[in-house]
Amino acid sequence: MTSAWLSNHETDEIILQPFCPADQAEVKDLILTGLVEHWGTLDATKNPDLNEIGVTYRGATFLVARLAGRIVSTRR
């Protein structure tokens, strides 16, 4: 996400919600994209927990943050 996108949505509220199964693809993509940005590469074998987030983190608190309807962050 670019800072230009953020500045265009400064008046929007960030909404925290519990993870739900409908978030699966967007959350996985967000996390993997962040890992590539941080490390410059991705080893797909290192993150099997992201294949079924709802199952992997069942019983845990897993939150998503939405800004203008898009998931922009997660917290476990």
DSSP file (Angstrom, degrees, kcal/mol; ACC not computed):
  #  RESIDUE AA STRUCTURE BP1 BP2  ACC     N-H-->O    O-->H-N    N-H-->O    O-->H-N    TCO  KAPPA ALPHA  PHI   PSI    X-CA   Y-CA   Z-CA
    1    1 A M              0   0    0      0, 0.0     2,-0.2     0, 0.0    71,-0.0   0.000 360.0 360.0 360.0 135.1    0.0    0.0    0.0
    2    2 A T     >  -     0   0    0      1,-0.1     4,-1.8     4,-0.0     3,-0.1  -0.527 360.0-122.2 -91.2 157.5    1.4    3.4   -0.9
    3    3 A S  H  > S+     0   0    0      1,-0.2     4,-2.7     2,-0.2     5,-0.2   0.811 113.9  61.0 -65.7 -28.0    1.5    6.5    1.2
    4    4 A A  H  > S+     0   0    0      2,-0.2     4,-1.6     1,-0.2    -1,-0.2   0.909 103.5  49.5 -63.9 -41.0   -0.5    8.2   -1.5
    5    5 A W  H  4 S+     0   0    0      1,-0.2     4,-0.5     2,-0.2    -2,-0.2   0.928 112.4  48.1 -62.5 -44.1   -3.3    5.7   -1.0
    6    6 A L  H >< S+     0   0    0     -4,-1.8     3,-1.6     1,-0.2    -2,-0.2   0.921 108.7  52.5 -62.7 -44.3   -3.2    6.3    2.7
    7    7 A S  H >< S+     0   0    0     -4,-2.7     3,-0.9     1,-0.3    -1,-0.2   0.808 104.7  56.7 -66.0 -27.4   -3.2   10.1    2.3
    8    8 A N  T 3< S+     0   0    0     -4,-1.6    -1,-0.3     1,-0.2    -2,-0.2   0.626 113.4  41.5 -74.1 -12.6   -6.3    9.9    0.1
    9    9 A H  T X  S+     0   0    0     -3,-1.6     3,-1.4    -4,-0.5    -1,-0.2   0.014  73.3 124.0-122.8  25.9   -8.1    8.1    2.9
   10   10 A E  T <  S+     0   0    0     -3,-0.9    -1,-0.1     1,-0.3    -2,-0.1   0.797  74.6  52.8 -60.5 -30.0   -7.0   10.0    5.9
   11   11 A T  T 3  S+     0   0    0     -4,-0.1    -1,-0.3    -3,-0.1     2,-0.1   0.614  88.9 100.1 -84.3 -10.6  -10.5   10.8    7.0
   12   12 A D  S <  S-     0   0    0     -3,-1.4     2,-0.3     1,-0.1    -3,-0.1  -0.447  74.8-120.8 -73.8 148.8  -11.6    7.1    7.0
   13   13 A E        -     0   0    0     -2,-0.1    55,-0.6     1,-0.0     2,-0.5  -0.663  15.1-125.8 -89.0 142.1  -11.7    5.3   10.2
   14   14 A I  E     -A   67   0A   0     -2,-0.3     2,-0.5    53,-0.1    53,-0.2  -0.791  27.9-158.1 -84.9 128.4   -9.6    2.2   10.9
   15   15 A I  E     -A   66   0A   0     51,-2.6    51,-2.9    -2,-0.5     2,-0.4  -0.940   3.7-151.6-113.3 125.2  -12.0   -0.6   12.0
   16   16 A L  E     +A   65   0A   0     -2,-0.5    49,-0.2    49,-0.2    58,-0.0  -0.825  24.5 165.9 -95.9 132.7  -10.7   -3.6   14.0
   17   17 A Q  E     -A   64   0A   0     47,-2.5    47,-3.0    -2,-0.4     2,-0.1  -0.975  40.6 -98.0-141.3 153.4  -12.6   -6.9   13.5
   18   18 A P  E     -A   63   0A   0      0, 0.0    45,-0.2     0, 0.0    43,-0.1  -0.444  52.9 -95.8 -65.6 147.2  -12.0  -10.5   14.4
   19   19 A F        -     0   0    0     43,-3.0    43,-0.1    -2,-0.1    44,-0.0  -0.367  45.1-170.5 -58.7 140.1  -10.7  -12.6   11.5
   20   20 A C    >   -     0   0    0     -3,-0.1     3,-2.7     1,-0.0     4,-0.4  -0.948  37.5-105.0-131.0 157.3  -13.5  -14.4    9.6
   21   21 A P  G >  S+     0   0    0      0, 0.0     3,-1.5     0, 0.0     4,-0.3   0.785 117.5  64.5 -53.0 -30.2  -13.1  -17.1    6.9
   22   22 A A  G 3  S+     0   0    0      1,-0.3     4,-0.3     2,-0.1     3,-0.2   0.708  96.9  58.6 -66.4 -17.8  -14.1  -14.6    4.2
   23   23 A D  G <> S+     0   0    0     -3,-2.7     4,-2.9     1,-0.2     5,-0.3   0.571  77.8 101.0 -83.3 -10.5  -10.9  -12.7    5.0
   24   24 A Q  H <> S+     0   0    0     -3,-1.5     4,-2.6    -4,-0.4     5,-0.2   0.863  82.5  39.5 -46.8 -59.1   -8.6  -15.7    4.2
   25   25 A A  H  > S+     0   0    0     -4,-0.3     4,-2.4    -3,-0.2    -1,-0.2   0.908 118.5  47.0 -63.8 -43.5   -7.3  -14.8    0.8
   26   26 A E  H  > S+     0   0    0     -4,-0.3     4,-2.3     2,-0.2    -1,-0.2   0.899 114.5  46.7 -67.3 -40.4   -6.9  -11.0    1.5
   27   27 A V  H  X S+     0   0    0     -4,-2.9     4,-2.6     2,-0.2     5,-0.2   0.938 112.8  49.0 -66.8 -46.4   -5.1  -11.6    4.8
   28   28 A K  H  X S+     0   0    0     -4,-2.6     4,-2.6    -5,-0.3     5,-0.3   0.929 113.0  47.7 -59.2 -45.4   -2.8  -14.3    3.3
   29   29 A D  H  X S+     0   0    0     -4,-2.4     4,-2.5    -5,-0.2    -1,-0.2   0.910 111.7  50.4 -62.2 -43.0   -1.9  -12.0    0.4
   30   30 A L  H  X S+     0   0    0     -4,-2.3     4,-2.1     2,-0.2    -2,-0.2   0.930 113.4  44.6 -61.2 -46.9   -1.3   -9.0    2.7
   31   31 A I  H  X S+     0   0    0     -4,-2.6     4,-2.2     2,-0.2    -2,-0.2   0.933 115.1  46.9 -66.3 -45.9    1.0  -11.0    5.0
   32   32 A L  H  X S+     0   0    0     -4,-2.6     4,-2.2    -5,-0.2    -1,-0.2   0.891 111.3  52.0 -65.5 -38.0    3.0  -12.6    2.2
   33   33 A T  H  X S+     0   0    0     -4,-2.5     4,-2.4    -5,-0.3    -1,-0.2   0.915 109.6  50.2 -62.0 -42.2    3.4   -9.3    0.4
   34   34 A G  H  X S+     0   0    0     -4,-2.1     4,-2.2     2,-0.2    -2,-0.2   0.882 108.6  51.9 -62.8 -39.0    4.7   -7.8    3.6
   35   35 A L  H  X S+     0   0    0     -4,-2.2     4,-3.2     2,-0.2     5,-0.4   0.908 110.3  48.2 -64.9 -40.9    7.2  -10.6    4.0
   36   36 A V  H  X S+     0   0    0     -4,-2.2     4,-2.6     1,-0.2    -2,-0.2   0.917 111.5  50.5 -64.9 -42.5    8.5  -10.1    0.4
   37   37 A E  H  < S+     0   0    0     -4,-2.4    -2,-0.2     1,-0.2    -1,-0.2   0.892 117.6  40.3 -61.6 -38.5    8.8   -6.4    1.0
   38   38 A H  H  < S+     0   0    0     -4,-2.2    -2,-0.2    -5,-0.2    -1,-0.2   0.931 129.9  25.1 -76.1 -47.2   10.8   -7.0    4.2
   39   39 A W  H  < S-     0   0    0     -4,-3.2    -3,-0.2     2,-0.2    -2,-0.2   0.627  94.2-128.6 -98.2 -15.3   13.0   -9.9    3.1
   40   40 A G  S  < S+     0   0    0     -4,-2.6     2,-0.3    -5,-0.4    -4,-0.2   0.367  84.2  44.8  84.5  -6.8   13.1   -9.4   -0.7
   41   41 A T  S    S-     0   0    0     -6,-0.4     2,-0.4     2,-0.0    -2,-0.2  -0.948  71.6-134.4-157.0 171.0   12.1  -13.0   -1.4
   42   42 A L        -     0   0    0     -2,-0.3     2,-0.8    -3,-0.1     3,-0.1  -0.989   3.7-159.6-141.4 129.5    9.6  -15.6   -0.2
   43   43 A D    >   -     0   0    0     -2,-0.4     3,-2.2     1,-0.1     4,-0.2  -0.913  13.4-160.3-103.6 103.2   10.0  -19.3    0.7
   44   44 A A  G >  S+     0   0    0     -2,-0.8     3,-0.9     1,-0.3    -1,-0.1   0.702  85.9  64.9 -60.5 -20.8    6.4  -20.5    0.4
   45   45 A T  G 3  S+     0   0    0      1,-0.2    -1,-0.3     2,-0.1    -3,-0.0   0.632  90.6  66.9 -76.8 -12.4    7.2  -23.6    2.5
   46   46 A K  G <  S+     0   0    0     -3,-2.2    -1,-0.2     1,-0.2    -2,-0.2   0.494  97.8  50.0 -88.1  -4.0    7.9  -21.4    5.6
   47   47 A N    X   +     0   0    0     -3,-0.9     3,-1.7    -4,-0.2    -1,-0.2  -0.259  53.5 140.3-131.9  49.0    4.3  -20.1    6.1
   48   48 A P  G >   +     0   0    0      0, 0.0     3,-1.6     0, 0.0     4,-0.5   0.747  66.7  74.5 -65.7 -20.1    1.9  -23.1    6.1
   49   49 A D  G 3  S+     0   0    0      1,-0.3     3,-0.4     2,-0.2     7,-0.3   0.735  88.6  61.2 -62.1 -21.1    0.0  -21.5    8.9
   50   50 A L  G X  S+     0   0    0     -3,-1.7     3,-0.6     1,-0.2    -1,-0.3   0.564  84.1  77.1 -84.3  -8.0   -1.4  -19.0    6.4
   51   51 A N  T <  S+     0   0    0     -3,-1.6    -1,-0.2     1,-0.3    -2,-0.2   0.838 116.2  12.1 -71.0 -31.9   -3.1  -21.7    4.3
   52   52 A E  T >> S+     0   0    0     -4,-0.5     4,-3.0    -3,-0.4     3,-0.6  -0.593  72.5 171.7-143.4  75.8   -6.0  -22.0    6.8
   53   53 A I  H <> S+     0   0    0     -3,-0.6     4,-2.6     1,-0.3    -1,-0.1   0.878  78.0  54.9 -57.7 -42.9   -5.8  -19.1    9.2
   54   54 A G  H 34 S+     0   0    0      1,-0.2    -1,-0.3     2,-0.2    -4,-0.0   0.846 115.1  39.5 -61.4 -34.9   -9.1  -19.8   10.9
   55   55 A V  H X4 S+     0   0    0     -3,-0.6     3,-1.2     2,-0.2    -2,-0.2   0.917 115.7  50.5 -79.0 -47.1   -8.0  -23.4   11.7
   56   56 A T  H 3< S+     0   0    0     -4,-3.0    -2,-0.2    -7,-0.3    -3,-0.2   0.888 121.0  33.4 -59.0 -42.0   -4.4  -22.5   12.6
   57   57 A Y  T >< S+     0   0    0     -4,-2.6     3,-2.4    -5,-0.2    -1,-0.3   0.082  81.2 145.9-107.8  23.0   -5.3  -19.8   15.0
   58   58 A R  T <  S+     0   0    0     -3,-1.2     3,-0.1     1,-0.3    -3,-0.1  -0.382  74.5  21.6 -58.0 134.1   -8.6  -21.2   16.3
   59   59 A G  T 3  S+     0   0    0      1,-0.4    -1,-0.3    -2,-0.1     2,-0.2   0.289 108.6  98.9  87.3 -10.8   -8.9  -20.2   20.0
   60   60 A A  S <  S-     0   0    0     -3,-2.4     2,-0.7     2,-0.0    -1,-0.4  -0.635  82.6-107.0-101.4 163.6   -6.5  -17.3   19.5
   61   61 A T        +     0   0    0     15,-0.3     2,-0.5    -2,-0.2    -3,-0.1  -0.843  41.6 173.6 -89.7 117.0   -7.4  -13.6   19.0
   62   62 A F        -     0   0    0     -2,-0.7   -43,-3.0   -43,-0.1     2,-0.3  -0.964   9.8-171.7-127.6 111.2   -6.6  -12.8   15.3
   63   63 A L  E     -AB  18  75A   0     12,-3.3    12,-2.1    -2,-0.5     2,-0.4  -0.737  13.1-156.1-107.0 150.7   -7.7   -9.3   14.3
   64   64 A V  E     -AB  17  74A   0    -47,-3.0   -47,-2.5    -2,-0.3     2,-0.5  -0.954  10.5-145.6-118.9 145.8   -7.9   -7.5   11.0
   65   65 A A  E     -AB  16  73A   0      8,-2.7     7,-3.1    -2,-0.4     8,-1.1  -0.951  15.3-161.4-111.0 127.9   -7.8   -3.8   10.5
   66   66 A R  E     -AB  15  71A   0    -51,-2.9   -51,-2.6    -2,-0.5     2,-0.4  -0.893  11.2-176.3-112.1 138.9   -9.8   -2.3    7.7
   67   67 A L  E >  S-AB  14  70A   0      3,-2.6     3,-1.9    -2,-0.4   -53,-0.1  -0.987  81.0 -12.9-131.4 121.6   -9.4    1.1    6.1
   68   68 A A  T 3  S-     0   0    0    -55,-0.6     3,-0.1    -2,-0.4    -1,-0.1   0.856 130.6 -55.0  53.9  36.9  -11.9    2.1    3.5
   69   69 A G  T 3  S+     0   0    0      1,-0.2     2,-0.3   -54,-0.0    -1,-0.3   0.290 115.9 110.9  85.0 -10.5  -13.0   -1.5    3.3
   70   70 A R  E <  S-B   67   0A   0     -3,-1.9    -3,-2.6   -44,-0.0     2,-0.6  -0.761  73.5-117.6 -98.9 143.0   -9.5   -2.9    2.6
   71   71 A I  E     +B   66   0A   0     -2,-0.3    -5,-0.3    -5,-0.2     3,-0.1  -0.690  39.4 167.0 -76.3 122.3   -7.6   -5.0    5.1
   72   72 A V  E     +     0   0A   0     -7,-3.1     2,-0.3    -2,-0.6    -6,-0.2   0.495  58.8   9.6-116.2  -9.1   -4.5   -3.0    5.8
   73   73 A S  E     -B   65   0A   0     -8,-1.1    -8,-2.7     2,-0.0     2,-0.3  -0.988  55.4-154.0-164.0 160.6   -3.1   -4.9    8.9
   74   74 A T  E     -B   64   0A   0     -2,-0.3     2,-0.3   -10,-0.2   -10,-0.2  -0.943   5.5-167.2-136.3 160.6   -3.4   -7.9   11.1
   75   75 A R  E      B   63   0A   0    -12,-2.1   -12,-3.3    -2,-0.3    -2,-0.0  -0.955 360.0 360.0-151.0 130.2   -2.6   -8.7   14.7
   76   76 A R              0   0    0     -2,-0.3   -15,-0.3   -14,-0.2    -1,-0.1   0.337 360.0 360.0-115.6 360.0   -2.5  -12.0   16.4
